[in-house]
Amino acid sequence: LLFLAPGLTAAQEARPTDPNARDLLILTEWFEGEFDNEEQRWFHTRNGGEGEPVHRRMHAIHKRLDLPQIGEHVFHIQHYLDDDPENVMRQRIGVFISEPENNAIRMKQGFYKDNDGSRDAHLNPKKLAGLMEDDIFFIEGCDVSWRREADQYVANMGPKACVFGEGDLRRYSAHKW
């Protein structure tokens, strides 16, 4: 006798040969929300850290967007500093895609050409409804690679991989979560 499971998950039905399909759905579900590093700062002093905490207080907002013209798993990402929503540090777009050949999920980081027009899009996602690929740009090396480790996802980007700006304005972005 052959018994079939009561039902297949959407990930199994959509991409039965993609080993990352399930993780892509879980990770993008977990990714949406608001996050703050105040606890990290608190533990710095609690665990004997001297002086000011190493990191400034940063609040991150990740809002899922319905932009099939950009991708299936798309997020508006906005960070602000010092518990002040007016002190926006950066905003960008994150597009998650599966990379079965690398056993990873890649988050392409796109940067808005019109930062003012995308500001606070988490409050009004319709603001970005007409966003097209021509309205954002991607910088080689700025993608974040996510891998499942036990019951968590670990993300990283190579050291000084994301380079932007020229001369005195040259900056590097590095991420490891």
C-alpha positions as CSV (number, residue, x, y, z in Angstrom):
1,L,0.0,0.0,0.0
2,L,1.1,3.5,-0.7
3,F,0.2,6.2,1.8
4,L,0.6,9.9,0.9
5,A,1.0,12.7,3.4
6,P,-2.2,14.5,4.1
7,G,-1.1,17.6,2.3
8,L,1.9,19.2,0.7
9,T,3.2,22.5,1.9
10,A,3.1,25.4,-0.5
11,A,6.9,25.2,-0.7
12,Q,6.9,21.6,-1.7
13,E,4.2,22.2,-4.3
14,A,5.9,25.3,-5.7
15,R,9.5,24.1,-5.9
16,P,9.8,20.4,-5.2
17,T,13.4,20.3,-6.3
18,D,14.6,23.4,-4.4
19,P,16.2,22.4,-1.1
20,N,15.8,26.0,0.1
21,A,12.1,26.4,-0.6
22,R,11.0,25.7,3.0
23,D,13.7,27.8,4.5
24,L,13.0,30.7,2.2
25,L,9.4,30.8,3.4
26,I,10.4,30.5,7.1
27,L,13.2,33.0,6.9
28,T,11.1,35.6,5.1
29,E,8.3,35.1,7.6
30,W,10.7,35.7,10.5
31,F,12.4,38.6,8.7
32,E,9.3,40.8,8.7
33,G,8.9,43.0,11.8
34,E,10.6,45.6,13.9
35,F,13.8,44.9,15.7
36,D,16.0,47.0,18.1
37,N,19.4,46.5,19.6
38,E,18.7,48.0,23.0
39,E,19.1,44.7,24.7
40,Q,22.6,44.3,23.1
41,R,23.5,47.7,24.5
42,W,22.1,46.8,28.0
43,F,24.1,43.5,28.1
44,H,27.3,45.4,27.2
45,T,27.2,47.2,30.6
46,R,25.6,44.2,32.5
47,N,28.5,41.9,31.4
48,G,31.2,44.3,32.6
49,G,31.6,46.4,29.4
50,E,33.3,49.7,30.2
51,G,32.2,53.0,28.9
52,E,29.6,53.6,26.2
53,P,28.3,50.5,24.5
54,V,30.1,49.7,21.2
55,H,27.0,50.1,19.1
56,R,24.6,53.0,18.9
57,R,21.0,52.2,19.4
58,M,19.4,51.2,16.1
59,H,15.9,50.3,15.3
60,A,15.2,48.2,12.1
61,I,11.9,47.9,10.3
62,H,11.4,45.2,7.7
63,K,8.1,45.4,5.8
64,R,7.1,42.9,3.2
65,L,6.0,44.4,-0.1
66,D,3.9,43.0,-2.9
67,L,6.1,43.9,-5.8
68,P,6.1,40.9,-8.2
69,Q,7.9,43.1,-10.8
70,I,10.9,43.1,-8.4
71,G,10.7,39.6,-6.9
72,E,8.6,37.2,-4.9
73,H,10.1,37.9,-1.5
74,V,10.6,41.7,-1.3
75,F,11.0,43.9,1.8
76,H,11.4,47.7,2.5
77,I,14.1,48.0,5.1
78,Q,14.5,51.2,7.1
79,H,16.9,51.8,10.1
80,Y,16.8,54.7,12.4
81,L,19.1,55.7,15.3
82,D,18.9,56.7,18.9
83,D,15.2,55.8,19.3
84,D,14.3,58.7,17.0
85,P,12.1,57.7,13.9
86,E,13.1,61.0,12.3
87,N,16.8,60.1,12.5
88,V,16.7,57.7,9.5
89,M,20.1,56.1,9.0
90,R,19.4,54.1,5.9
91,Q,16.7,52.5,3.8
92,R,16.9,50.0,1.1
93,I,15.0,47.1,-0.5
94,G,15.8,43.5,0.2
95,V,15.0,40.8,-2.3
96,F,15.3,37.2,-1.1
97,I,16.1,34.4,-3.6
98,S,17.1,30.8,-3.3
99,E,20.6,29.7,-4.4
100,P,20.4,25.9,-4.3
101,E,23.9,25.7,-5.9
102,N,25.3,27.4,-2.8
103,N,23.0,25.8,-0.3
104,A,22.0,29.3,0.7
105,I,19.4,32.0,0.5
106,R,20.6,35.3,-0.9
107,M,19.2,38.7,0.0
108,K,20.0,41.2,-2.7
109,Q,20.3,44.6,-1.2
110,G,18.8,47.3,-3.5
111,F,19.2,51.0,-2.9
112,Y,16.5,53.4,-3.8
113,K,17.4,56.1,-6.4
114,D,14.8,58.3,-4.7
115,N,15.4,58.0,-0.9
116,D,12.9,60.7,-0.1
117,G,10.1,59.0,-2.0
118,S,10.7,55.7,-0.2
119,R,11.1,57.1,3.3
120,D,8.6,55.5,5.8
121,A,7.2,53.2,3.1
122,H,6.5,50.7,5.9
123,L,3.7,53.1,7.0
124,N,2.2,53.3,3.5
125,P,3.4,50.4,1.3
126,K,1.3,51.7,-1.6
127,K,3.9,54.5,-1.8
128,L,6.1,51.9,-3.6
129,A,3.4,50.1,-5.6
130,G,4.8,51.3,-8.9
131,L,8.4,50.7,-8.0
132,M,10.3,49.1,-11.0
133,E,13.9,47.7,-11.2
134,D,14.9,51.0,-12.8
135,D,14.1,52.8,-9.6
136,I,16.6,50.9,-7.5
137,F,20.3,49.9,-8.0
138,F,22.3,47.0,-6.7
139,I,26.0,47.2,-5.8
140,E,28.2,44.1,-6.5
141,G,29.3,42.5,-3.2
142,C,26.4,44.0,-1.1
143,D,24.3,40.8,-1.1
144,V,23.8,39.0,2.2
145,S,24.0,35.2,2.3
146,W,21.8,33.3,4.7
147,R,22.2,29.7,5.8
148,R,20.3,27.6,8.2
149,E,22.2,26.4,11.3
150,A,20.1,24.3,13.6
151,D,17.0,26.3,14.5
152,Q,18.3,29.7,13.3
153,Y,19.5,31.5,10.2
154,V,23.0,33.0,10.1
155,A,23.8,35.7,7.6
156,N,27.0,37.2,6.5
157,M,28.7,39.2,3.8
158,G,32.4,39.0,3.0
159,P,34.7,41.4,4.8
160,K,34.7,44.8,3.0
161,A,32.7,43.2,0.2
162,C,30.2,46.0,-0.1
163,V,32.1,49.0,-1.2
164,F,30.5,52.3,-2.2
165,G,31.6,55.9,-2.6
166,E,34.8,57.4,-3.8
167,G,37.8,59.1,-2.2
168,D,37.1,60.4,1.3
169,L,33.5,59.2,0.9
170,R,34.5,55.5,0.3
171,R,32.6,53.3,2.8
172,Y,32.3,49.6,3.5
173,S,29.3,47.7,4.7
174,A,29.7,44.4,6.6
175,H,26.9,42.3,8.0
176,K,27.1,39.2,10.2
177,W,24.1,38.1,12.1
